[in-house]
Structures are given as structure tokens and as C-alpha cells.
Amino acid sequence: MSTQSTRLASRIMVAPAVISLFIWMIVPLAMTLYFSFRIYRLLSPERTGWVGFVNYKWFFNAPEFWLAIGNTLALVLGVLIITVVLGTLIALLIDQPVKGQGPLRILVIAPFFVMPPVAAMIWKNLFMHPQNGLLSAVARFFGADPILFMEQYPMASVITIVAWEWLPFATLILLTALQSMSSEQLEAAEMDGASALNRFRYIIFPHLTRAITVVILIETIFLLGIFGEIFTATQGGPGSASTTLPYMIFKQAIAAKDIGRAAAGGIIAVILANIVAYFLMRSIGKNLDA
């Protein structure tokens, strides 16, 4: 009886937070869904009304939409590859007992605390600027022409910036997994004559599988909504070369002042994000239960 009373009391105490969270989530989503079926342009407030799926059809018929989908997937995949591979290598490096290990770890994770627009400005003006950038100076030192990163390789530039931001997160998660591994296995394998590559392949990497899964799941959720770096570095250009789905929605909402189309794009983004999350959980989420 006391157990039932305790459960009832706990549910009553938790109920306000659950209800508030539900309202906080469902109200904006419901309003977005409502406006996605209507004409709602801020520059023409007199034009309003129910239009059904017209806003959705506009998105699917727009050539920029499919380019934005491809850029979004390229951004997610590119950042994941860079952060997982380099994160593993850096975690292995700073896990070694070297002098100055503490300050080195702080320097490694420092980029994660830089705001996205600031990180984009640093890379755009300090590293990738065609006249004053560090990479341009290196190119001129070797007698080569400076590379116009934002004009010639806009999507690769954005991927580099975002990967630089998320690399500390992946490194920290993978380093934590490395430090939780028993050193006895590695010592036994080394005594048996296993090479460093075989020790990594058969002992270290299987141990890191769950940590890599966590990195992929968490990063994917946030990478699907990347906006600040693109707005600061390339503004979706040149043309639509670096436009992703979130940035395309932004252009409809802010530049075109078309809230109806922007709402439709938001619903499409939510559906696509849930599809990606579902297949991720199906394909690699099983490692979390292992």
C-alpha cells in the first residue's frame, strides 16, 4: 500500500514538469503545422487563407530544396567522419603519459566552448581569407596561388569549421572510453607479440564501439540543425552551393518573409530528422544495449 502511495505521490510531483514540457514542445509544433497549410506572408498581411499542401509542393518542386538536402547530408556525413577518425587518433595520443598532459587536454577541448558564429569568423578571416588568411600565406610561401575557400569550396569550408567545433566533443567521449579500458588486455597482447595495429584492431576499437555510437547519435541530432556557421561564413552561397535545409527555411522566413513556406519547410525538416534518427537507432543504436 505504501508503495502505491509513494508512486502516486511521485507522479503527482512530476506531473507539472511533464505537462509543462509537453506544452512547451507541442504548442510550437502545432502552430508550425497550422501555418504550413496557410498563406502567411509578412509583406502581404491582407493575403491569407487555407492553401492545403501548396507550401509543401513549392518546397519539393524547388531545385534548391534537393540541393539543400544533399548539402545537409554531406555536412552531417563529412563532420562525422572527420570527428570520429581524428577524435580517435587524438584520444589515443593524449591518453599517453606525457609531460603537460593536463594543459594539452584543455587545449584540445577548448574549441568546443567557442560560439558557432565566432568559430566561423575565426576560420573565415584568420585561416581562409584569400589575402590575409594563414592558409593563403602558406600557399604564397610555396609559390602557389591562394585558394578562395568560401567561393571555390564553400561546403568543404563549412564542414571544416563545424568539424573543428565538434572534434573536442568526440575526443572527450572517446578519451573517457579509453581510460575505462583495462590495461591488462593490452599488456597481455603486447607480451604475446601483437603489433600496435593489431592491438588497436582487436582490442581498442571494439572497446570504443559504444562510445563511437554515442558520438554519432548525439552529433547527428545537432548537425541536422546547423545554421550559425553557414550564415556567418558563406550565407548559403555562392548561389545555393552551401545552402542546407535549415538555412533554406531561414531564407524563406526572414529574407522572403513567407512564414507559410518556412513553416512547411520546418515540418519537412522535423520529418526528415525523425527518419534519420529512426534508421540510426535501428542500425547502430543496438551497440548501446551490448
N, C-alpha and C positions, 0 to 999 in steps of 0.2 A: 504493500500500500504506500509505504514511504517512497519507494522507487517511482511509482506512478506520480505521486505528488511532486517529487523532485523534477521529473521530466516535464510535467505540466508547467511548473514554475519557470524552468529554464526556457521553455518555448515561449512563454508569455514575455519574459525579459528580452529574448532575442527578436521577437516579432516586430517591434518598432524599427529596428535596424534593417531587417529583411524587407519590410514593407517600403521603407524609405529608399532602399537600394533599388527595389523593383520599380518604383515610381520614377526614380532618377534615370533609369535605363529605358523604361517603356514609353514614357511621355515624349522624349525627343525622337525616338524611333517611330512612334505613331504619327507625330507631326510631319516627319520627313516623308513617310509613306503617303500621308494625306496630300501634301503639296506636290508630290511627284505625279499625281494624276490631274493636276490643275495647271492652268496658265497663271503664272505669278511672276511678272516682270516689274522690277522696281522702277524702271524708266517709263513704264506704261501702266500705272496702277488702275486705270479705268478698264483695262482689258483683263478680264478674269473669267473663270468658268471651268467646268469639268471637261477635260480633253481625253480622258482614258489613258491609253498607252502611247500617246503621241510623243511624250517626252522620252520614253524608253526607246521608241523606234528611232528617234533622232540620234540617240547615242549609238545604237547598233548600226545605223547607216552612215555614221560619220567615219571617214577614213582615219581620222586622228584617234578614234577610240581603240581600234585594233593595234595601232602603233603604241598607244599608251599601255595597253595590256601587255604587249611584248616587252616594252621598256620596264614595266613593273616586275615582270617575271625575271627579266635579265638582271635587274637590280638585286632582287632577293637572292637569286642563284649565285651571282657574282660575289656578293658580300659574304654569303655563307661559305663558299669555297675558300675565299681569302682568310676569313676569320678562323675557320676550323683548322686549316692547314698551318697557317702562321701561328695561330694560338697554341697548337700542339707543340710546334718547334720552340716557341718562346717559353712555354711552360716547362718543357724538358730542359731548356738552358738555364732558367733561373731557379730550377729545383736543385741544381748542383750546389754543393757547399763552397761558395766562393766568397772572397772578401767584399764587403759592401753590398751584401745581398739585400738588406733592408731598403736602402735608398734606391737600388735598382728596381725593386718591385714597385716602389712608389712611382718611379718614372714610367714604368710600363703601364700602370693603370691610370695615370694622370689624364690621358685624352678622353677617358670616359666621362669626366666631370666637366668637359668643355661643352657649352651650349651649341646646338647644331648650327645656328647662323654664324656664330663666332668661328667654329671649326671651318665652315665653308669659306668665310672671309680670309682666314689664315692660309688655306690652301690656294685660294684664288689669287691673292695678292702677294703672298710671301713665296710660294713654291711654283705656281703655274702661270704667273704673269708673264706675257711674252717679252716685255722689256726689262722689268726689274725682278723677275722671279729667280729663285735659286736654280731651278732646273734649266732655265734659259741661260743663266751664267755658265753652268756646267757645259751646256751644248756649245756655246760660243768659245769656251776654253779649248774644246776639242776641234774647233773649226767647223762645226755644224750649224745649221740654221735653227733658231729657236722654234719649238713646237707650239702651235696655237692650240693648247689643250681644250679650252672651252669651245672653240669653233670647230676644230677637226675631230676631236674625240670627246664630245660632251658627256655621253653616257658613261664612258670609261672613267672620266674625271669624277663624275658623281659617285660611281661605285667605289673609287679610291678614297674619296672623302668619307663616305659612310662606313667603309671597312675600317678606316683609321679610327673612327669613333667607337666602333663595336669590337675591335680587336682586344682591348683590355678586358671587356666582359668575358669573352670566350677564354682568354688566357687565365683569368682568375678562376673560372669554373673548372677548367682543365687542370690547373695547378693544384686546386683543392683535391681533385680526384687523384692526382699523382701522389700527393702527400698522404692519402689514406691507404695507399697500396703497401703491402708488406714487403720489406726489403729482402726477406729471406728467400723468396722465389727468385729474385734477380741474382742474388749471391749464389744460389744453388745452380742456376742456369749458367752463370759465368764460370763457376768451377767445373761444370761439365763441358766447357769449351764452346758454348753458344756465342755467336758473334753479336755485336751490338744491334745489327739489323734484325736478327732472329729474335733477340730478346724483346725488341720493340714489337715485332710482328705477332709473336705468340703469347706474350705476357702483358706488355704495357698497353698495346692497342685494345685488346679485348677488355681490359680493365677500364679503359676510357670510353667505352661504347655508350654507357648510360649518360656520362657527362656530355658527350658529343650530342646525344639525343636531346638533352635538356637545352643545350646551346641552340640547336636547330629550331626547336619548337618555340622558344622564347624570342629569338631573333626574328623568326618569320612573322610572328604576330606584329612586332613593331615595324619591321621593314615594309610591310604592305601599306603602311600609312606614312612613309617618308615624304616630307614636304619642305621643311625649312632649308635643307641643303640645296634642293633644286631651285627654290625661289631666290636664294642668295647667290648661288654660283652661276646658274645658266638661265633662270627664268623659263625653263622648258624649251629653250632654243638650242641652236639656231633653228628657226621654224618650229617643228614639233619633235626634234631629234632626241630631246631628253625629257619630253613630257610623259609623266606617269599618270595613272588613273586618279590619284588624289589631286595632282596638280591640274588635271583637266577639269575636275569638279570645281576646284578653286577658281579657275578662269571663268567658268560659267556663272558661279555665284558672285564673284567680285568684279571681274572685268566686264562680263556681259550683263550682269545684274539680273540673270534669269534664274530665279530661285526654283522654279518648277523643274527645269532641266537639271540643275545642280542636285536637287532632291532625288531625282530619278537616278542620277549617277551615284549618289550616296547609297541608295538601296542596292544597286548593282554591285558596288564595292563590298557591301556587307555580305551579299550572297556569295560572291567570289571568294571572300576571305573565309567564310564558313566552309566552302567546298575545299579550299586548300587545307584548312585546319583538319577537316574530316579525313582527307587522304593522308595527311601527315601522321595523324594519330593512328590510322589503320596500318600504315607502312612501317613507321619507326617507333611509334608510341609503345609498342609491345616490349621494347627494351626496358622500359621503366618498371615493368612487372617481373622482369627476370631476376 
